[in-house]
């Protein structure tokens, strides 16, 4: 659906509203997970989060239209250095030296990605446009990180049902996306004027249902399998976010970090399969950037904890070994004294 990023953005945002409120409304009426204190949180806070997320979503959808899948996954890791920078400025957050090193390695990997030419892009996309839309993809991390930082500052330690939170954010994200669609549609590769936008949205719906509308030009419609691919994307996206909620609720942040780290190479490999839309083989520069980003993710998320765990075990090992050596030396000295006393007694006799 190359010609309809505005429709995709609105659809991918709207889909969360009925799904979330199918849980929220019965839980408010019959359950106890969503308390009165949670419902009394001012909706303006959710509106700010939804507004920031809508800006990030529009930038990501438009960039994703012109970039390959593996490139999108790698560029998404720019959220790490962006979050560190924004958190340091707004929340005065402190990070370890390992996290700074990890973020620097991730940034280096992103620079390699931006210098890879057209190897990981959509077919037929100019290399200059690839750099432009890659930059847009990276910049989309700014409002996304601002939303996370604001969420941390506005909600603090408040216990909030994750589905209730995401449901209201989705409502405001969709409401903000509607007016933002007009200027966003005018800056795409194929600008759509406000007068043409309703027709473009209608054609996007027809394409989603499998009907081609644009039959001439540089990018003709290829909507035969659009229903399958878009629906699969929406389902996987919903399941992915549901799994994140479940992991955070019943697991730990470390498990989530591990799962998200493993997804980076798996996602890149998945987009090399022939049955994937606009699949691309992995080139040497793609592999180099992937290795750098994975190394940076490992340093940022796990190295400090691994070294800390190892340092706690290492002194214990040597302490136990030292105690054992002292006991052996003590026994040897006692045995030596015993032998000397025995020899003296034999001489006296």
Secondary structure as GFF3:
##gff-version 3
##sequence-region A 1 349
A	DSSP	alpha_helix	5	30	.	.	.	ID=ss1
A	DSSP	alpha_helix	36	39	.	.	.	ID=ss2
A	DSSP	alpha_helix	43	66	.	.	.	ID=ss3
A	DSSP	alpha_helix	69	75	.	.	.	ID=ss4
A	DSSP	three_ten_helix	76	78	.	.	.	ID=ss5
A	DSSP	alpha_helix	79	90	.	.	.	ID=ss6
A	DSSP	alpha_helix	97	114	.	.	.	ID=ss7
A	DSSP	alpha_helix	127	155	.	.	.	ID=ss8
A	DSSP	alpha_helix	162	185	.	.	.	ID=ss9
A	DSSP	alpha_helix	194	208	.	.	.	ID=ss10
A	DSSP	alpha_helix	226	250	.	.	.	ID=ss11
A	DSSP	alpha_helix	253	270	.	.	.	ID=ss12
A	DSSP	alpha_helix	284	298	.	.	.	ID=ss13
A	DSSP	pi_helix	299	303	.	.	.	ID=ss14
A	DSSP	alpha_helix	304	348	.	.	.	ID=ss15
###
